[in-house]
């Protein structure tokens, strides 16, 4: 092996200790309130069960916060949803027919955002008395890891108003109108994906529910307009943090390039999780980030061995990188920070 080759291998293997670390003590903390939604879906939001709010959401006139946040407090009965007391009247069932154990209706998450010339960094901290999947790595294989899923979009009006609800539907898996595995596997699209379940999808990619995908030319038009949600997932598999870079459009899929990294821990009843992604990537299903530009995020949080639809969610939260008005402003840090895993 030549000296040049040895030198190049040394450069690859050396830890990137020369990069500055994010000083999180210098980054403002935004407390984001999350709540338990039960089987609340896009169809619920725009339908008769949502009373007068249904028409306002369907027309894009109001955001969730316009009606459900009063003087900084939620005007929503998440504890009653969790206990099965709120009903979907049109279906004659509870909004949560299978109340999960070990959680309450609300949970606050502390969010911090920073960036440099290369990366965006998000740091989240939330209470989790059990730290279940930090203690038990096997929960990850069961889909029950304690984790965060973050949807991001910079263009869609419906996402800025309703957040991740626009991708959640009555006919998705574990929801009230979920089709059978046989029905799903018989559908040409899902058969081509070798799938038996309906996952998240943008409401405008269907004509009449899960099985009626719109024509390909419509899909291309929506994609060119930025009509997809970037999806960042990071969760605990024991002391390791596992990430998945995904997107939601006509389906929930893993991106061709995995551009996320993360690190975190559980200590004294709290999880702390730091996520890193390059501002600009080569993946067409990633939103591209830049200084001075804003976007919207929706947070979903899974805790205490609960999975599938049994999670906490936020209303849409506005974020800006370095400037402009938003609920969260990413502040500029030092030189590029080394990868966190």
C-alpha positions as CSV (number, residue, x, y, z in Angstrom):
1,X,0.0,0.0,0.0
2,X,1.4,3.4,-1.0
3,X,2.1,6.2,1.5
4,X,-0.5,8.3,-0.4
5,X,-3.2,5.5,0.1
6,X,-2.3,5.2,3.8
7,X,-2.6,8.9,4.3
8,X,-6.0,9.0,2.6
9,X,-7.3,6.2,4.8
10,X,-6.1,8.1,7.9
11,X,-8.1,11.1,6.8
12,X,-11.2,9.0,6.4
13,X,-10.8,7.3,9.8
14,X,-9.8,10.3,11.9
15,X,-12.7,11.6,14.0
16,X,-14.0,15.0,13.0
17,X,-13.0,16.7,16.2
18,X,-11.9,19.9,14.6
19,X,-15.5,21.0,13.9
20,X,-17.3,23.2,16.4
21,X,-20.1,21.7,18.5
22,X,-23.5,23.3,18.8
23,X,-23.7,25.3,22.0
24,X,-27.4,24.4,22.9
25,X,-27.2,26.7,25.9
26,X,-27.1,29.6,23.5
27,X,-30.1,28.4,21.4
28,X,-33.6,29.5,22.4
29,X,-36.0,26.9,23.5
30,X,-39.6,26.8,22.1
31,X,-42.0,24.7,24.1
32,X,-44.3,23.0,21.6
33,X,-47.6,21.5,23.0
34,X,-48.6,18.1,21.7
35,X,-51.9,16.3,22.3
36,X,-53.4,12.8,21.8
37,X,-55.7,12.9,18.7
38,X,-57.1,9.3,18.7
39,X,-58.6,8.6,15.3
40,X,-58.8,12.2,14.2
41,X,-58.2,12.2,10.4
42,X,-58.4,14.6,7.5
43,X,-61.9,13.3,6.8
44,X,-62.9,14.1,10.4
45,X,-61.4,17.6,10.1
46,X,-63.4,18.5,6.9
47,X,-66.5,16.5,7.8
48,X,-69.7,17.0,9.8
49,X,-68.2,15.6,12.9
50,X,-66.0,18.6,13.1
51,X,-69.2,20.8,13.1
52,X,-68.6,24.4,11.8
53,X,-64.9,23.8,11.7
54,X,-65.3,21.2,8.9
55,X,-66.2,23.8,6.2
56,X,-63.5,26.3,7.4
57,X,-60.8,23.6,7.1
58,X,-62.1,22.3,3.8
59,X,-61.9,25.9,2.4
60,X,-58.5,26.6,3.9
61,X,-59.9,29.6,5.8
62,X,-58.5,28.7,9.2
63,X,-55.7,26.9,10.8
64,X,-56.1,24.4,13.7
65,X,-54.7,27.1,16.1
66,X,-57.3,29.6,15.1
67,X,-60.0,27.7,16.8
68,X,-58.2,25.4,19.3
69,X,-55.6,27.6,21.0
70,X,-56.9,30.3,23.3
71,X,-54.5,32.6,25.2
72,X,-51.7,30.1,24.6
73,X,-53.7,27.1,25.9
74,X,-55.3,24.2,24.0
75,X,-59.1,24.4,23.6
76,X,-59.2,20.6,23.0
77,X,-60.3,17.7,25.1
78,X,-57.3,15.3,24.6
79,X,-57.7,13.7,28.0
80,X,-61.3,12.8,27.1
81,X,-60.3,11.6,23.7
82,X,-57.7,9.3,25.4
83,X,-60.4,7.9,27.8
84,X,-62.8,7.2,24.9
85,X,-65.3,9.9,25.9
86,X,-65.4,11.8,22.6
87,X,-67.3,10.1,19.8
88,X,-67.3,10.1,16.0
89,X,-71.1,10.6,15.8
90,X,-71.4,9.8,12.1
91,X,-69.8,6.3,12.8
92,X,-71.2,5.7,16.2
93,X,-67.8,5.0,17.7
94,X,-65.4,6.6,20.1
95,X,-62.6,8.7,18.8
96,X,-60.4,6.4,20.7
97,X,-61.9,2.9,21.1
98,X,-58.7,1.3,22.4
99,X,-57.3,3.8,25.0
100,X,-53.5,3.2,25.4
101,X,-52.0,2.9,28.9
102,X,-49.4,4.9,30.7
103,X,-49.9,8.2,29.0
104,X,-51.9,11.4,29.5
105,X,-53.7,13.5,26.8
106,X,-51.0,16.2,26.5
107,X,-47.2,16.3,26.4
108,X,-44.9,19.3,25.9
109,X,-41.7,19.0,23.8
110,X,-38.8,21.5,24.1
111,X,-37.5,22.3,20.6
112,X,-34.3,24.1,19.6
113,X,-33.1,24.8,16.1
114,X,-29.6,25.8,14.9
115,X,-27.8,25.8,11.5
116,X,-24.4,26.4,9.9
117,X,-23.3,26.7,6.3
118,X,-23.9,23.0,5.8
119,X,-26.4,21.5,8.2
120,X,-29.7,22.1,10.1
121,X,-29.9,20.8,13.7
122,X,-33.0,20.1,15.7
123,X,-32.9,19.2,19.3
124,X,-35.9,17.9,21.2
125,X,-36.5,17.1,24.8
126,X,-39.6,15.5,26.3
127,X,-40.7,13.8,29.6
128,X,-40.8,10.0,29.5
129,X,-40.9,8.6,33.0
130,X,-40.3,5.0,31.8
131,X,-37.7,5.5,29.0
132,X,-39.1,2.3,27.7
133,X,-37.2,1.6,24.5
134,X,-34.0,3.1,25.9
135,X,-34.1,0.3,28.4
136,X,-35.5,-2.4,26.1
137,X,-34.0,-2.4,22.5
138,X,-36.4,-5.2,21.5
139,X,-39.3,-2.7,21.3
140,X,-37.9,-1.3,18.1
141,X,-38.5,-4.5,16.2
142,X,-42.1,-4.5,17.4
143,X,-42.7,-1.0,16.1
144,X,-43.0,0.3,19.7
145,X,-39.9,2.4,20.1
146,X,-40.0,5.8,21.7
147,X,-39.4,8.1,18.8
148,X,-40.2,11.3,17.0
149,X,-41.6,11.7,13.4
150,X,-41.3,15.1,11.9
151,X,-43.2,16.1,8.7
152,X,-41.8,19.2,6.8
153,X,-43.2,21.2,3.9
154,X,-42.6,24.7,2.6
155,X,-45.3,25.1,0.0
156,X,-48.7,23.5,0.8
157,X,-51.4,25.8,2.3
158,X,-53.3,22.8,3.7
159,X,-50.2,21.6,5.5
160,X,-49.5,25.1,7.0
161,X,-53.1,25.1,8.2
162,X,-53.7,21.5,9.3
163,X,-50.2,20.0,9.5
164,X,-49.9,16.2,9.5
165,X,-53.6,15.6,9.6
166,X,-53.7,16.1,5.8
167,X,-51.8,12.8,5.4
168,X,-53.9,10.8,8.0
169,X,-57.1,9.2,6.7
170,X,-60.0,7.1,7.9
171,X,-58.9,4.3,5.6
172,X,-55.3,4.1,6.7
173,X,-54.1,1.1,8.7
174,X,-55.5,1.0,12.3
175,X,-58.2,3.6,11.4
176,X,-62.0,3.0,11.4
177,X,-62.4,2.4,7.6
178,X,-59.1,0.5,7.1
179,X,-59.6,-2.0,4.3
180,X,-58.8,-5.7,4.8
181,X,-55.4,-7.1,3.8
182,X,-57.0,-9.0,1.0
183,X,-58.6,-5.8,-0.4
184,X,-55.3,-4.0,-0.3
185,X,-53.2,-6.8,-1.8
186,X,-55.7,-7.1,-4.7
187,X,-55.3,-3.4,-5.6
188,X,-52.9,-3.0,-8.6
189,X,-50.9,-0.2,-6.9
190,X,-50.4,-1.9,-3.6
191,X,-49.8,-5.3,-5.2
192,X,-47.0,-3.7,-7.1
193,X,-45.6,-2.5,-3.8
194,X,-46.1,-6.0,-2.3
195,X,-48.1,-4.4,0.5
196,X,-51.2,-5.3,2.5
197,X,-51.7,-2.0,4.4
198,X,-52.6,1.6,3.6
199,X,-50.1,4.1,4.9
200,X,-50.0,7.9,5.0
201,X,-50.8,9.8,1.8
202,X,-51.5,13.4,0.8
203,X,-55.3,13.8,0.5
204,X,-55.1,15.4,-2.9
205,X,-53.5,12.3,-4.5
206,X,-56.8,10.4,-4.3
207,X,-60.2,11.0,-5.8
208,X,-62.3,8.8,-3.5
209,X,-60.2,7.2,-0.8
210,X,-57.2,4.9,-0.7
211,X,-57.8,2.9,-3.9
212,X,-58.4,5.8,-6.3
213,X,-55.0,7.3,-7.1
214,X,-55.2,10.3,-9.4
215,X,-53.6,10.1,-12.9
216,X,-49.8,10.3,-13.2
217,X,-49.9,13.7,-14.9
218,X,-51.7,15.1,-11.8
219,X,-49.1,13.6,-9.6
220,X,-46.3,15.2,-11.6
221,X,-47.9,18.6,-11.3
222,X,-48.2,18.3,-7.5
223,X,-44.6,17.1,-7.2
224,X,-43.3,20.1,-9.2
225,X,-45.2,22.4,-6.9
226,X,-43.6,20.8,-3.9
227,X,-46.7,19.0,-2.8
228,X,-45.0,16.3,-0.7
229,X,-44.1,16.1,2.9
230,X,-40.5,15.3,3.9
231,X,-40.5,12.9,6.9
232,X,-37.7,12.6,9.4
233,X,-38.0,9.7,11.9
234,X,-35.6,9.2,14.8
235,X,-36.1,6.8,17.7
236,X,-34.4,4.8,20.4
237,X,-33.3,1.2,20.1
238,X,-31.7,0.9,23.5
239,X,-28.9,3.4,23.8
240,X,-28.6,3.6,20.0
241,X,-30.6,6.1,17.9
242,X,-32.1,4.8,14.7
243,X,-33.1,7.2,11.9
244,X,-35.2,6.9,8.7
245,X,-35.3,9.5,6.0
246,X,-38.8,9.2,4.3
247,X,-41.4,11.1,2.4
248,X,-45.2,11.2,2.1
249,X,-46.9,11.8,-1.2
250,X,-49.1,9.1,-2.9
251,X,-47.6,6.8,-0.2
252,X,-45.2,6.8,2.7
253,X,-41.9,5.6,1.4
254,X,-38.2,5.5,2.3
255,X,-36.1,8.0,0.4
256,X,-33.5,6.8,-2.1
257,X,-30.8,8.5,0.0
258,X,-30.8,8.5,3.8
259,X,-29.6,12.0,4.8
260,X,-30.4,12.0,8.5
261,X,-28.2,11.4,11.5
262,X,-29.1,11.7,15.2
263,X,-27.9,11.1,18.7
264,X,-29.7,11.1,22.0
265,X,-30.2,9.7,25.5
266,X,-32.7,9.2,28.3
267,X,-31.8,10.5,31.7
268,X,-33.7,11.6,34.8
269,X,-37.1,10.9,33.2
270,X,-36.4,12.9,30.0
271,X,-35.4,12.0,26.4
272,X,-33.1,14.3,24.6
273,X,-32.7,13.8,20.8
274,X,-30.6,15.8,18.3
275,X,-31.2,15.4,14.6
276,X,-29.0,16.6,11.8
277,X,-29.5,17.0,8.1
278,X,-27.7,18.9,5.3
279,X,-29.5,22.0,4.2
280,X,-29.2,20.9,0.6
281,X,-29.4,17.3,-0.6
282,X,-29.6,15.5,-3.9
283,X,-32.8,13.7,-3.1
284,X,-35.9,15.1,-5.0
285,X,-38.1,14.0,-2.1
286,X,-36.3,16.1,0.5
287,X,-37.3,19.7,1.0
288,X,-34.3,21.9,0.4
289,X,-33.4,24.3,3.2
290,X,-31.8,27.7,3.0
291,X,-31.0,30.7,5.1
292,X,-33.8,33.2,5.2
293,X,-36.4,30.7,4.1
294,X,-39.3,29.3,6.2
295,X,-41.2,26.1,6.3
296,X,-43.8,24.3,8.4
297,X,-43.3,21.2,10.6
298,X,-45.7,18.8,12.3
299,X,-44.4,16.7,15.2
300,X,-45.6,13.2,16.1
301,X,-44.3,11.6,19.3
302,X,-44.5,8.0,20.4
303,X,-43.9,7.1,24.0
304,X,-44.2,4.3,26.5
305,X,-44.5,1.3,24.2
306,X,-47.3,2.8,22.0
307,X,-47.2,2.4,18.3
308,X,-49.1,2.8,15.0
309,X,-51.7,5.6,15.4
310,X,-51.3,5.9,19.2
311,X,-49.1,8.9,19.4
312,X,-49.1,12.6,20.3
313,X,-49.2,15.3,17.6
314,X,-48.6,19.0,17.3
315,X,-50.5,21.6,15.3
316,X,-48.4,22.9,12.4
317,X,-45.4,24.9,13.6
318,X,-43.7,27.5,11.5
319,X,-39.9,27.5,11.3
320,X,-37.4,29.9,9.7
321,X,-33.7,29.6,9.2
322,X,-31.9,32.7,10.4
323,X,-34.6,35.3,9.6
324,X,-38.2,36.1,9.1
325,X,-41.2,35.7,11.4
326,X,-41.9,32.2,12.7
327,X,-42.6,30.3,15.9
328,X,-39.2,28.7,15.8
329,X,-36.1,30.5,14.5
330,X,-33.0,28.4,13.7
331,X,-30.0,30.4,14.9
332,X,-26.6,30.3,13.2
333,X,-23.9,28.5,15.0
334,X,-20.1,28.1,14.3
335,X,-18.4,26.2,11.6
336,X,-19.9,22.9,10.3
337,X,-20.5,20.4,13.0
338,X,-19.3,16.9,12.8
339,X,-21.9,14.1,12.1
340,X,-23.7,13.1,15.3
341,X,-23.4,9.3,14.7
